[in-house]
Amino acid sequence: MSVRPPTSRVLQLHQQLNTQNSSSRRRLLSLDVGDKYVGVAVSDPTNTYAMPMGSILRKRPVVNGSSLRPPTTSTKLRSHPSSNKSSRAPHNKNLIDVPRPIIEVSGQIRTIIEENDVISVIVGLPVLPRHVAISSRMIIPDKISPNTTAFTTPQTIKTQNFIHDLQTNGQLNFDFLWWDETYTSSMARDSLREEHSCVIKGQQAEKEFLDSQAACIILEAFLEHMNELAKRSVAKPNN
């Protein structure tokens, strides 16, 4: 399966981003889709690097049929959760996570898109890399096409279903592009240990930070790829 958009689409997107007036440059958004949180990042005005935007809650804790966090349509992201201790749900062994209505989640994403003049959304897609599948003997090399670079996993399907749900039930008709998110979670954890170990406290706060940081890594990888393709396209001699 392919986890990168076609080169022609990437170059088209680069052109769209760079044909705007300097005072109204459009941006890119990235999503790292988790079971409980969706990490969010947005590109800077020059579309050179990514900036973390916090995370969106997909599930709310519920006990005995009553929501501990009442339904809300607020578009405020859960950024820097370590400084917001009151937002944490009290410990309860009977606590379960119940999905928020998809229309609420899509509403938050739509607002972020509108407020940042986003032109396209890059979505991290978790896949099993070819070399990992071969080394772990999960597949037989002779039985697959040499052009196959990755394989579908259960988490791949979950992410694809979530985006489909956003587009249909969430009524979020927008341009979504897939990008390989392999190893981004471990990279985000490394960043947490190296830079924020004294700031982010608590398992929940750490998870929210990791999702947002993973979204940054996804977006920066895409930006680097897009800008490199654009440079090669300009440098390529005309035939």
C-alpha positions as MATLAB code, in Angstrom:
seq = 'MSVRPPTSRVLQLHQQLNTQNSSSRRRLLSLDVGDKYVGVAVSDPTNTYAMPMGSILRKRPVVNGSSLRPPTTSTKLRSHPSSNKSSRAPHNKNLIDVPRPIIEVSGQIRTIIEENDVISVIVGLPVLPRHVAISSRMIIPDKISPNTTAFTTPQTIKTQNFIHDLQTNGQLNFDFLWWDETYTSSMARDSLREEHSCVIKGQQAEKEFLDSQAACIILEAFLEHMNELAKRSVAKPNN';
ca = [
       0.000    0.000    0.000;
       1.050    3.624   -0.529;
       1.503    5.914    2.462;
       2.564    8.969    0.509;
       0.549   11.131   -1.874;
       1.662   11.156   -5.526;
       4.531   13.506   -6.374;
       2.278   15.465   -8.713;
      -0.200   16.111   -5.876;
       2.572   17.216   -3.505;
       3.985   19.646   -6.076;
       0.499   20.966   -6.778;
       0.005   21.581   -3.076;
       3.349   23.373   -2.852;
       2.303   25.653   -5.692;
      -1.027   26.388   -4.040;
       0.705   27.269   -0.782;
       3.147   29.615   -2.482;
       0.787   31.479   -4.803;
      -0.913   33.282   -1.946;
      -0.142   36.850   -0.898;
       2.462   37.090    1.860;
      -0.176   38.585    4.156;
      -2.544   35.628    3.735;
      -0.372   32.537    3.353;
      -2.299   29.319    3.731;
      -1.111   26.489    5.950;
      -1.115   22.743    6.499;
      -2.567   20.846    9.440;
      -1.547   17.406   10.669;
      -3.357   14.843   12.786;
      -1.966   11.979   14.840;
      -5.014    9.793   15.436;
      -5.056    7.824   18.673;
      -7.791    5.824   20.347;
      -8.440    8.540   22.952;
      -6.734   11.686   21.655;
      -6.035   13.269   18.287;
      -2.747   15.148   18.300;
      -2.804   18.350   16.255;
      -0.066   20.473   14.679;
      -0.093   23.329   12.165;
       2.625   24.682    9.886;
       4.146   28.107   10.419;
       3.176   30.940    7.997;
       6.105   30.049    5.706;
       5.263   26.317    5.720;
       8.780   25.485    6.864;
       8.247   23.881   10.262;
       5.424   22.536   12.443;
       3.956   23.956   15.634;
       2.106   21.814   18.238;
      -1.532   22.733   18.777;
      -2.409   20.372   21.606;
      -4.831   17.462   21.387;
      -8.514   16.821   20.805;
     -10.356   14.430   23.100;
     -12.067   11.559   21.248;
     -13.405    9.815   24.356;
     -14.684   11.194   27.650;
     -14.571    9.310   30.958;
     -17.937    8.142   32.238;
     -18.900    6.363   35.450;
     -22.332    5.033   36.418;
     -23.838    6.520   33.286;
     -22.833   10.107   34.121;
     -20.179   12.029   32.200;
     -17.375   13.349   34.393;
     -16.570   15.873   31.661;
     -19.861   17.319   30.379;
     -20.350   17.471   26.598;
     -18.897   20.589   25.065;
     -18.504   22.079   21.624;
     -15.606   24.257   22.741;
     -12.823   24.467   20.173;
     -10.101   25.030   22.752;
      -7.437   22.359   22.494;
      -5.945   20.536   25.449;
      -2.507   22.128   25.236;
       0.018   22.011   28.078;
      -2.148   19.621   30.151;
       0.478   19.518   32.885;
      -0.568   23.003   33.979;
      -4.260   22.144   33.949;
      -4.605   19.656   36.773;
      -8.292   20.387   37.288;
      -9.099   18.895   33.864;
      -8.056   15.433   34.955;
     -10.790   12.960   35.800;
     -10.781   11.647   39.366;
      -9.533    8.129   39.793;
     -12.278    5.529   39.760;
     -11.895    1.832   39.073;
     -15.327    1.843   37.394;
     -14.346    4.633   35.013;
     -14.804    3.857   31.318;
     -14.123    5.893   28.190;
     -17.106    6.670   25.948;
     -16.611    8.124   22.447;
     -17.645   11.742   21.956;
     -20.083   12.392   19.095;
     -18.072   12.615   15.877;
     -19.813   15.890   15.020;
     -18.192   17.474   18.106;
     -14.727   16.240   17.148;
     -15.111   17.308   13.522;
     -16.396   20.697   14.703;
     -13.169   21.308   16.614;
     -11.050   20.303   13.630;
     -13.134   22.478   11.294;
     -12.637   25.516   13.516;
      -8.873   24.979   13.596;
      -8.867   24.707    9.798;
     -10.807   27.941    9.416;
      -8.837   29.917   12.013;
      -5.486   28.958   10.463;
      -6.545   29.151    6.794;
      -5.567   25.504    6.273;
      -5.547   24.191    2.710;
      -4.930   20.495    3.387;
      -4.745   18.047    6.314;
      -1.902   15.535    6.598;
      -2.955   12.424    8.504;
      -0.438   10.024   10.025;
      -1.180    6.475    8.904;
       0.271    3.665   11.044;
       1.511    0.831    8.839;
       3.882   -2.119    9.030;
       7.053   -1.319    7.038;
       8.134   -3.931    4.482;
      11.523   -4.586    6.112;
       9.893   -5.163    9.511;
       7.366   -7.594    8.052;
      10.131   -9.535    6.298;
      12.551   -9.605    9.249;
       9.793  -10.794   11.595;
       8.791  -13.461    9.032;
       5.240  -12.160    8.917;
       5.304  -12.283    5.117;
       7.202  -14.211    2.441;
       9.251  -11.837    0.235;
       8.717  -13.926   -2.911;
       4.945  -13.660   -2.504;
       4.689   -9.855   -2.575;
       5.300   -7.194   -5.202;
       8.689   -5.427   -5.033;
       6.746   -2.155   -5.154;
       4.987   -2.890   -1.867;
       6.576   -0.771    0.849;
       4.154   -1.248    3.744;
       1.276   -3.366    4.990;
      -2.030   -2.691    6.686;
      -2.393   -3.235   10.438;
      -5.473   -3.091   12.691;
      -4.482    0.468   13.682;
      -4.316    1.401    9.990;
      -7.957    0.401    9.606;
      -8.954    2.320   12.753;
      -7.338    5.497   11.453;
      -8.886    5.162    7.994;
     -12.312    4.558    9.552;
     -11.938    7.632   11.755;
     -11.171    9.893    8.782;
     -14.059    8.357    6.841;
     -16.297    9.042    9.840;
     -15.133   12.676    9.912;
     -15.977   13.082    6.239;
     -19.386   11.415    6.373;
     -21.013   11.582    9.806;
     -18.811   14.503   10.859;
     -19.633   16.380    7.633;
     -16.002   17.487    7.271;
     -15.522   17.575    3.516;
     -11.871   18.473    3.198;
      -8.631   17.433    1.528;
      -6.944   14.692    3.593;
      -3.566   13.249    2.613;
      -1.984   10.155    4.150;
       1.575   10.110    5.495;
       3.537    7.263    7.048;
       3.663    7.792   10.807;
       5.902    4.802   11.567;
       8.170    5.439   14.564;
       6.708    8.903   15.277;
       5.453    7.824   18.707;
       8.898    6.627   19.775;
      10.434    9.835   18.389;
       7.921   11.872   20.398;
       8.778    9.910   23.557;
      12.471   10.642   22.966;
      11.629   14.337   22.660;
       9.653   14.180   25.909;
      12.540   12.594   27.794;
      15.130   14.990   26.387;
      13.294   18.307   26.589;
      10.194   18.121   28.769;
      10.796   15.509   31.436;
      10.650   18.185   34.151;
       7.540   19.872   32.777;
       5.065   17.188   31.749;
       3.862   15.249   34.781;
       1.355   12.413   34.902;
       0.473    9.608   32.511;
      -2.497   11.421   30.973;
      -0.585   14.671   30.488;
       2.297   12.778   28.910;
      -0.014   10.994   26.456;
      -1.612   14.266   25.341;
       1.800   15.833   24.819;
       3.040   12.808   22.877;
       0.078   12.906   20.482;
       0.628   16.590   19.705;
       4.380   16.090   19.355;
       3.813   13.112   17.037;
       1.583   15.323   14.868;
       4.489   17.794   14.659;
       6.872   15.058   13.541;
       4.404   13.913   10.868;
       3.933   17.428    9.525;
       7.628   18.319    9.543;
       8.442   15.141    7.610;
       5.809   16.035    5.023;
       7.008   19.656    4.778;
      10.591   18.515    4.259;
       9.456   16.076    1.569;
       7.293   18.678   -0.181;
       9.925   21.411   -0.170;
      12.630   19.003   -1.351;
      10.458   17.870   -4.263;
       9.831   21.505   -5.165;
      13.577   22.268   -5.177;
      14.283   19.271   -7.405;
      11.503   20.280   -9.754;
      12.966   23.773  -10.165;
      16.536   22.483  -10.555;
      15.579   19.828  -13.103;
      16.747   20.955  -16.598;
      14.134   21.305  -19.281;
      14.271   18.653  -21.973;
];
